[in-house]
Amino acid sequence: MRITALLLALAVCLGTNALAWVQESSENVSKILEPIRKVGKSGLGNLEAQKAWKQIANLPPDTLPEVLAAMDARQPVLSNWLRSAINAIVEKANRDSKALPLEKITTLVKDNSKPALGRKLAFEILQSADKDKAQSLIQSFINDPAAELRREAIALLIEEGSTQKKGKKDSEAKATFRKAFMNASDKDQVDTLAKELKGLGETVDLPAHFGFVRTWYLVGPFDNTKNKGFDLPYPPEKDVKLDASYEGKEGAIKWIDFTTEDSYGIIDLNKVLGKKKEATAYAFTRINSPAEGTVYVRAGCITSLKIFHDGKQIFARDEYHHGMSMDQHSAPIHLKKGVNDILLKICQNNQTESWAQKWEFQLRLTDFAGVKIPYTIAKQEGSAK
Amino acid sequence: MNTLHLTIVRVFLGAFVLTSILHAADWPQFRGPGGSAVSEEQNLPLKWSPTEGILWKTPLQGRGLSSPVIAGGRLFLTSSSNYKESRLHVMAFDPNKGSKLWERQFNATGNTNCHPKTNMAAPTPATDGQRIFALFACADVAALDRDGNLLWYRSLALDYPDITNMVGMASSPVLWKDVLIIPMDNAGDSFVLGIDANTGKNLWKFNRPRTINWSSPLVIPNANGTAEVILQTDGSVLSVDALTGKENWSLASSGPSTIPSPTLGEGLLLAPGKETLVLSPSSGNKVPVPQWKSNKLVGGYASPLVHKGKVYGLSSIGLNVFEAKDGKEVAQVRMKGPFSGSPIIAGNHLYLINEEGSAFVVSLGEKIELVATNEIKDTIQCTPAVSGGKIFVRSDSNLYCIGSK
């Protein structure tokens, strides 16, 4: 560590030509990054990281691929220190008319085994330095695990399909839009493609495409006067018994089997349970996962929400009527192979404004990048435990 | 000497160095010097159009509602871009030429859900001319030096995962000496944080009501070298010590709201809202007493201001003017809204820009009247900044400098 620092200090003193002599290897870059990796909560380690940042920002452009490859969305703090340092390296190289290692950067962009964040920034650097080269790579991103790169390819296909449609080449346009639809995961692009396909007489299954859970058992209302129900563990939180009857806010209540037909998997609780205020509802589903692994529960909910997986709370957000959007809440869960239980608690408050009457939710299961994962709804009879 | 004492010493030492860096012509935070929205500068332009009087116009990557801040000969600005507003930008410009000097980017680590009208670059950054502190609505905070070197970075969303405001946060940070005050009122883990501006570490933190709030803090320096921070939300005004975060006083009132920000001017503390409280600032723990109240100083997002014995505020129909001493209404100037930004005063004129880019100039002489309506023809949601005889304003896609060479 000290030798690396000495070499860097010497190189800085000798000038930029000497920097090439240092030729930071991946190993050395990794060592310089150590203080940034150690940055903790509440700002601990920031001063050490500040010194490391300056070292990185002063690295020669040749080291860019190594620094870019160290960016990883699973380490968001490290990645932000690195992104801003990479901005500085590129700016300095451009100001000093120094060449960027575009071949190595291109290799990194193409290598989809490397972390998505670094590859996307590498692509942006390539776009600024060699627009044609960057453009030639976009088609290859069509099923890239990096969502931001895949988005580029989908955008290109939307453009291509639109041109074909304009030229009355409907069958070609259908094929282009369908190819894009199959690979798209961002809602705006999926919506655009669904509209185009429907306009050309095609059918699309949006809930299946996004991986929304459509079938739920619902029960409610339990009490939520003064929003206190959010922290009260009603019987379904202790044991889900689908054939049970509970004492609810307005009398005896039972689980209702419900499947939504909504394109975005939205369950409107006002329609199923009746329009209620200061109320708590539960939604239960049991899924079959073909494999064990960490996936992401992504939910949209206009009111307060708790999510439980196999009886354990994995997410809680106590916020009412500040907007609902797809995937606004996200939490990782470790699915076991086979049966997994998902229980939601959805509370409604007492607001009387017309815009504060909705009581609804949606939920889907995805990978880290937001692409649906394979699962089926399991048979649900009697007790869930 | 324990860590807190060392920090206090460092804060005071830093203050001696840094207070000399800010100049009268600087516009270092949301609504300018001391959050007053008043510039000492004279002879600013009164008339301009898309083809005349725009000294330079620089295209921006990303949108933003934050205002430019100017100090130490540099203009700093934030924006956010990308699908879901996940890319955060901090930029420095030459205020004379409009050329970009550097840009640093970050990825949002917090929730980027918000109302479509706003985005992650809603809070205005704070600067002392040597450092720039950028807070984004997703609770990411970046501190950089004037040359773009990253000093520290905080993901408050990772530190405090229950922060939540699905409408989008917009409160701006303020800097007092070496204490960066971060307002984080929200529906989840709601708090105000004092951060050591040098290290990014927490100095103090206290909880706030769990409700969304877009009002920005106000720093009132005291004669003895200390300062108090004024915070308001729906139903209360609070004063805390800037160095320790300890409460000085709290005033319960149904008047103040969650959008406009408190203002100090000419010995009056304004706590704006559905019923704006005009208070005489107190010292120590003494709760200030309202001198007068008005329900005609706030009609939307804009904050009122005080200038030369008058209080100016926007109601739903336009500008309302009151005598500062007794609240007597003296003038009304009708102007077409809606307004996202707040009015500012420079020289003897009040400037105000509506969301469609119509800039209204009001003369504040014997007769308070509209003297010019200048079209920028761009979507403007920020409060203008003033420095070096020029007006700086950002739109959804451009940064403008209005003035002559």
HADDOCK unambig.tbl for C-alpha pairs under 7 A between the chains (distance, minus, plus):
assign (segid A and resid 41 and name CA) (segid B and resid 159 and name CA) 5.58 0.50 0.50
assign (segid A and resid 42 and name CA) (segid B and resid 159 and name CA) 6.54 0.50 0.50
assign (segid A and resid 42 and name CA) (segid B and resid 201 and name CA) 5.67 0.50 0.50
assign (segid A and resid 42 and name CA) (segid B and resid 202 and name CA) 5.88 0.50 0.50
assign (segid A and resid 43 and name CA) (segid B and resid 154 and name CA) 6.32 0.50 0.50
assign (segid A and resid 43 and name CA) (segid B and resid 200 and name CA) 5.21 0.50 0.50
assign (segid A and resid 43 and name CA) (segid B and resid 201 and name CA) 4.35 0.50 0.50
assign (segid A and resid 43 and name CA) (segid B and resid 202 and name CA) 6.86 0.50 0.50
assign (segid A and resid 44 and name CA) (segid B and resid 201 and name CA) 6.32 0.50 0.50
assign (segid A and resid 46 and name CA) (segid B and resid 152 and name CA) 5.53 0.50 0.50
assign (segid A and resid 46 and name CA) (segid B and resid 199 and name CA) 6.13 0.50 0.50
assign (segid A and resid 46 and name CA) (segid B and resid 200 and name CA) 6.65 0.50 0.50
assign (segid A and resid 47 and name CA) (segid B and resid 199 and name CA) 5.93 0.50 0.50
assign (segid A and resid 50 and name CA) (segid B and resid 150 and name CA) 6.59 0.50 0.50
assign (segid A and resid 50 and name CA) (segid B and resid 151 and name CA) 5.39 0.50 0.50
assign (segid A and resid 50 and name CA) (segid B and resid 152 and name CA) 6.25 0.50 0.50
assign (segid A and resid 53 and name CA) (segid B and resid 150 and name CA) 6.98 0.50 0.50
assign (segid A and resid 76 and name CA) (segid B and resid 109 and name CA) 6.58 0.50 0.50
assign (segid A and resid 77 and name CA) (segid B and resid 155 and name CA) 6.93 0.50 0.50
assign (segid A and resid 80 and name CA) (segid B and resid 106 and name CA) 5.13 0.50 0.50
assign (segid A and resid 80 and name CA) (segid B and resid 107 and name CA) 6.29 0.50 0.50
assign (segid A and resid 83 and name CA) (segid B and resid 105 and name CA) 6.46 0.50 0.50
assign (segid A and resid 83 and name CA) (segid B and resid 106 and name CA) 6.36 0.50 0.50
assign (segid A and resid 84 and name CA) (segid B and resid 104 and name CA) 5.01 0.50 0.50
assign (segid A and resid 84 and name CA) (segid B and resid 105 and name CA) 5.48 0.50 0.50
assign (segid A and resid 84 and name CA) (segid B and resid 106 and name CA) 6.58 0.50 0.50
assign (segid A and resid 87 and name CA) (segid B and resid 104 and name CA) 5.96 0.50 0.50
assign (segid A and resid 318 and name CA) (segid B and resid 188 and name CA) 6.59 0.50 0.50
assign (segid A and resid 319 and name CA) (segid B and resid 187 and name CA) 5.85 0.50 0.50
assign (segid A and resid 322 and name CA) (segid B and resid 166 and name CA) 5.17 0.50 0.50
assign (segid A and resid 322 and name CA) (segid B and resid 167 and name CA) 5.45 0.50 0.50
assign (segid A and resid 323 and name CA) (segid B and resid 166 and name CA) 5.97 0.50 0.50
assign (segid A and resid 323 and name CA) (segid B and resid 167 and name CA) 6.57 0.50 0.50
assign (segid A and resid 328 and name CA) (segid B and resid 113 and name CA) 6.46 0.50 0.50
